[in-house]
Amino acid sequence: MKNLQTTGRLLTGLVCLLVTLSGQAADLDQLADRLLIQEVQNRYALAHDLTDPAMYASVFTEDAELMSGGNVLAKGRDALFAVGESDRKRFNAGAKPDERSFGTMRHVVTNSVVELTSDTTATAFCYVLTIANEEGVGPQIMSVGRYEDKFEKVDGQWLISQRVIAMDMGNQELAKVILGL
């Protein structure tokens, strides 16, 4: 009888645990989605710093828009790949096409806030500090700004569908040259 009571208590505890965990499954899925979106924000910065056109374009949807100052800088993955190629030529000119090589910029992404708007869409906001290494001068803060993003989940993968780049302060002239504005 004592074993039956102990088994009953264990089963009751297990059922309570399973009910609690099933209620939290949605929360865990949302947490995972938020982390995956932040990973895309970081991957964009890494691709930009590596001047890797394929990696750069891969974080965007096929029809994504890259915008700044109310202007569309690039629309579609092919145009985004071209932006990555142009950046490689300008900021990492000595690198061979398939070589993993960092260019003259570093993007530091912070203060990411993600809002899941549905199972397959989200908006995100983060600050970005862009540091450029100017030859003969050394590293300089190019800009302090932010990315305002829209994300879509495509085939189970979060991708940027629209990125608005806003430069709030810093060396605006250098930023114009670097970003092609």
N, C-alpha and C positions, 0 to 999 in steps of 0.2 A: 504494500500500500504506500509506503514511504517513497519507493522508487517511482511509482505512478504519479505521486504529487510533484516530485522533483522534475520528472519528465514533462508534466503538464505546465509547470512554471517556466521551464526552458522553452517549450513550444509557444507559450503565451508571449514570452519575451522576444522570441524570434519573430513572431507575427507582428508585434508592435514595432520592432526594428525595421522589418520589411515595409510596413505601412509608412513609417516615417521616411525611409529612404526613397520610396516610390513618389512621395510628395515632393522630395527634394531633387528628383531626377531632372525636372524641368529647369530648376535653378542651376544644376550642374551643367546642363546643356547650354544655358545662357552664359554661364561663366566661361565655358570652353569657347563659345563663339566670340566673346569679348577678347579673350586672349589670342585667338586666331586672327582677329582683326588688328590687334596691336602688333602681331607678328608681321602682318602685311605692311603696316606703317613702317616698321623697322627694316623690312626687306627692301622697300622702296629706297630708304636712305642708304642702305648698303649698296644696292644696285647703282644708285647715283654716284656714290663715292668710288666704286670700282669702275665706273664708266663702262658698265656691261649692258649693251643695248638689249640683248635677249632677256636678261634678268629684269631690266627696267620695264620693258613692255609686258612681261609676264605677270606683273602685279595688277594689271588693268583688265577690264572686260574688253571684248572685241570692239565695242562702240564707245569706249570711255572718252571723256573730255578732260583735258588739262587746261585750267584757266588761271588768269591773273589779271587784276585791274579791270575786270569786266570783259576781257578779251579771251577768246579761245586760242590757246597756243598750239594745241594739237587735238585732233579728234580721230579716234580709231587706233587700234593697236599698231598698224603699219606706220602711222604718223608718229606714234610714241616711240617706236623702234628707231625711226629716223632722228628723233630728238636725242635718244641715247647714243646713236652713232655720231651725231654732231658734237655732243658733249665729250665723247672719247677723243675726237680729233682736236678739240680745243683745250681740254684739260688733262689729257694723258697721251699726248701726241707720240711719245716714244714707245708706247705699248703695242705689241703685236696683236692682231685681231682676236685671237683666241686665248691670249694670255690673261691670267688673273692678276690685275695690277691696279693699285689705288691711284687715283688722280690727285689733283691739287685741292680738292674740297673734302670737308667732313660735315655731315649733317647729324646733329644731335637732336633726337626727338624726345620730348618730355610731355608730362601733364596730359596724357591721352584720356579722353572721355568718350565712351562709346554708348550710343543709344540704339538698342535693337528695335526696329520699327515693325518688323514682321519676322517670320521664320527665315526669310531669304533677303531681307533688306536691313540696312542699318545706316546711321549717320555717325560720324566721328569728328573729333576736334583734337588737335594737339599743337603744342608749340614746337617750333623748329629753330635751332640756332645753326647758322651756316658759317663755317670757318673756311677761309680760302688761304692757301699758302702762296703768297705772291713772291716770285723769284727776286732775291736781293733784299726783300723786306721781312719775309717770314710770315707766320700765320697771323691773319687779321679776322676780326668778326666782320663778315660780309653783311649779314642781316640777322635780325631777330624777328621772327614772324610766326605764322601759324598755317596749318593745313586744315581746311574744312572739307570733309570728305563725305561722299555717298558710296556705300558698298552694296554689292549684290553677291548672293551666294549662287555660284554657277557650278553645276555638277559636283556639289558638296564642298566647293572651295570659295572662300571669301576673296573678292577682288574689288578694286576701286572702280566705280563707274563714273565718278566725277571727283576731281581734286581741284579745289580753289586754293591757290597760293596767295597769301597776303603777307607782304613785307611791312612790318610795323615800324621798325627803326633799324639803324645801322648805316652802313655805307651804301646808300641808294644807287650811286653811280656804278659801283662794282656789281651790285645786284642786277642792275639792268643789263650789264654786259654778260654776266654769268648766265642769267636766265633767258637772255635773248628778248627782253621786253622792249 
